[in-house]
């Protein structure tokens, strides 16, 4: 299956802009919709002005913005979201508006435009604190522990309902944390900048034993495209965990970061098994389903962290690309 013309919401963001590059390089026409709340124009510098690329600046909740952007598209990649998991309790309605309400508006605009192939970027956080590790796609959902995950789970439910009601082919991709070029938030970003400011001291939220899986951004994009190729013409909902079989603790990640930067800070842990409200002490997803399609991650977690640090170093030296 070939993507002919794709609309990418949040296409100026970290993952969205890398997806836009890959689709355009493969010959697809690409329409990016972004309000630049967190997206960056420099991430699209290699596409703006080129044939087959169109940038729409605006909020996807505005039907006058998203409706025309979807015209003549055969795919919608819905990546726009509020990704600040930690800020949920400070702004309780933000996840609802930017993740759930936005998804509702986008899906209905897709229905109106006749777009029936939709990929939704979701999160492994929807599993809350499961009892089974690695956690498979059909694991029972526990009590939700973050407003971010709850809003994403609601977005998944909306897509499932549109698949049932309107014949959509819906792909739900539940990511672990993603690393790599154009990475703009998360623990590697935060620790890198903290150590650049003060290489002698580093404050770490939690006890440092929180254990997570991470995935390189190009491996993430490859997995999304592989799932789309496999299930794009199959009606109904198709759920894929995207991650690696590896896990790493926060302290182990700090060891890679400090070693690469050549610093030996004093580490101060704030204590507790969670870094913030809604933080899961262990995230490890079962990726058997996406691997059954022939996909494999090309980078280890260590290699992905180093790639991210090298990109951050480049930005520090030369400014935004």
N, C-alpha and C positions, 0 to 999 in steps of 0.2 A: 504494500500500500504506500502511495506517495502522497505527501502533504503538498497540496497545490497552493493554497492561500490560507495562512494562519493568522488569527488574532491572538496576541499575547497580552493579557492584562498584567500590569506590573512589569512590563517588559524592559523598563529602564533600571530594574533592580539587579541584585547580585545574580540570582539564578536566571531570571527572565532575560537579561541581556545576553548571557552566554547561550541560552536556548535560541534567541533571535539570531545570533551569529551563525549557529550551526544550521538552522533551518534555511537561512538565506544562502549560505554557502552550498547547501544541497539543492538549490534551485527553486525553493519555495518563495512566493511573495509573502511578505511579513508586514503586518499592521501591529504596531505597539501602541497600547493605551496606558498612560501613566500620568498621575497628577504631580509627580516629583515631590511628594511628601518625604519619601526616603530614597527614591530612585535618583539616578545621576545622569545628566545629559552626556557627560564625557564617556559613559559606558556605551553609548550608542554612536560615538564619533566615527567608527568605521562603517556605519550603515547609513547615516543621514546623508541625503543627496544622491544615493545610489538607486538605480532602477530597481523596482520591485520592493522598495521599502517605503513605508509611510508611518509617520509619527503623529499620534493624536494626543494632545495634551488636555487632560481633564479627568474628572472623577467618574469611575465606572458606575457609581450609583445614579448618575445623571443619564436618563434614557436618551437624551439628545446627543450625548457623547458616545455611549457604547453602542446604540442602535446602528448609526451609520458606519461605525468601525467594523461591524460584523457583516456588512453587506458583501455578498459573493464569497464569503469564507467557507471552507469546508472543515476547518478545525478551530476550536477555541481552547487555548491553554490558559486556564485561569490561575495565575500565580499571585495576583494582587492580594495583599493581606497586611494586617498589622502583625509584625513578627516579634514585637517586644514582649516576650512571655513574662518577664519580671515586672513590668509596669501595670499588669492587669488590675491589681488591687488598688492602685493609685488612680486609675481611670476605668472604672468598672463597665462603662458602656462602650468603650472604644473597640474592644474585640467584637462585640455584638454588631456594631455598625460596619466596621471595616472588613470583617470576616464573614458574618452571617447575612446581614442585610445586603451587603455588596454582592454576595454570591446569588442571593435571590434575584436581584435586579439583573445581573449578568445572564443568569440562566433564562429568565423570561425574555430578555432581549435576543438571546440565541434562538429561542423558540419562535419569536416573531420573524427573525431573519432567515429561518430555515436551516440553521446550523445544528446538526445532530451529533457531531462528534466532539466530546468535551473531556479534557483532562483537568482534574482538580488537584492542585498541590495541597496535600494535607500533612499530617505530622504523626510521628510515633508517640507523641504525648497523649493522643486520644486513648491509649491503653492505660493511662493513669499509672498505678502501681500494681501491675499484673502479678499473678502467681506463677506464670509459666515463662521461662527464659530458655533460649531465645523465644520471643513472643510471635506467634503466627497471626496471619490476617484474620482468622476466625476465632481468635481468643475472645472470651466474654469480656464485655466492657465493665470495669469496676466503677466505683464512685469517681467522678471527675475531680481532679485536684487543682486545676488551673482554669481561669476564665478563657484563656487562649485556646486550650484543648477543647473545652466545652463548645466554644464558638465554631471550631473546625469540625467537630463531630456533628453539629447542627448543619453545617454547610454540606457535609457528606450526605446527611439525610435528605437534604433538598435535592441534590443531584440524583440520588437513588429514586426519589419520587418522580423526577422529570424523566428518568429512564423508563419507569413503569408507566407513566401517564402519557408520554409523548414520543416514545420510541427512541430516546437518545441512546447512543453508545457512550457510556460514562466510565472513565478511568479515574480511580482514586489512588494517588501515589502518596504513601505515608513515609515521609523522610525522617531520617535521623538528622543531626546537625550537619550542615554542609560547610566545607572549607574550600579555599582556593582563591584564584584571581577574582578581584572585585568584591571580596569579602568585606563587609562594612560593620558588622556587629557580632558579638559573641566573645567567648572566653579568650581565644587567641588574640583577637583585636584588642580586647581590654588589657590583657597582660602585657602585650607588646608595647602599647602606649604607656602603661604604668611604669614599665621598666625603662623606657626611653626617658621618662621624666625623672625617675629615681632608680638607678640600677642597684641600690643597696638594700631596698626593702620592697616586699610585695605582700599585700593583704589579699587573702583568699577567703571567699565566702564559703562557709561550711567547714567540714573537717578534711577536705582534700581527697577523701576516699570515694566521692561520688564517681560512678563508673558509667561511661557513655560510649557510644559508637559514633564515628564520624565518617563522612563520605566526601571524596573529592568532587568538585562541581562538575567537571567534565564526565566523570563516571555517572553522576546523577542525571545529567542531560542524556547520556547514552541509554540509561535505563528507561527514562521516560519515553524516548523515541522508540525503543525496542517494544515496550508495552503498547504504545500507540500503533505500531506496525502490526502487532499480533492481534489486537482486539478492536482496532478502530472501526471495523465493519461488523462487529458482533453486538447486537442490541443487548441492553441490560447493563449491569454494573460490574466492573472488574477491579478488584482491589489488589494493590501491590505494595509490600514493604520494600523500601529502598534503603540499603545500608551495607555495611560490611559484616563479616563474621567476627571481626576483631572487636575488642573493647579496650578502653584505656581509662585509668583513673585521672582525676584532675591533677594530682601531684605528679603522676608520670608525664602528663602533658607539659606541666611546668618544667620538668627536667629537660624535655626536648627543647622547649622555648629558651630557657636560660642557657643551655649548652650551645644552641645555635647563635645566640646573641653574645656569648662569651661573658656572662655576668654570673655572680654568685650572691644573690640577695638573701637577706634574712626573711624567712617565710613566716607570716603571721596568719594563722587560721582563726576565723571568727567562731568556729565550733558548730556542732550539730550535723546531722546527716543530710541536710538540705541547704542549698545556698540561698534560697528565697522561697516564699510561699508558692507552692505548685511545682517546685523543682523535684524531679524524680531521682532518687538515689542510684537507680540502675535502669538504663535503657539499652536493650539489646534485642534487635528485631530478627525474626526468622526470615531469611531472604530466599528460601528454597523456590518459591513460586517464580520470581523474576529470573533466578538462575536457571530454571528449567527451560527458559526461552533462549539460553545460550549466552546470556549477559554475565560478565564478571568484572569486578572493579579492577582497574589497572594500577592504582596506587594504594599503598598501605596507609594506615592512619598517620604514622610517622612521616611518610613522604608527603602526605597532604598538608600536615602542619608546616613542614619546611617550605613547601610551595607557597603557602599563605604568608609565612614570614618574609620570604623573598619578595613577594608582591608588595607587602606593606613597606618593606625597605625601599623598594623602587618608588613608591608614592612619596615616602618621606624625603627621598633625595630630589626627585624631579617634580613633585606635585601631581595632581590628577592627570590620568592619561587622556 
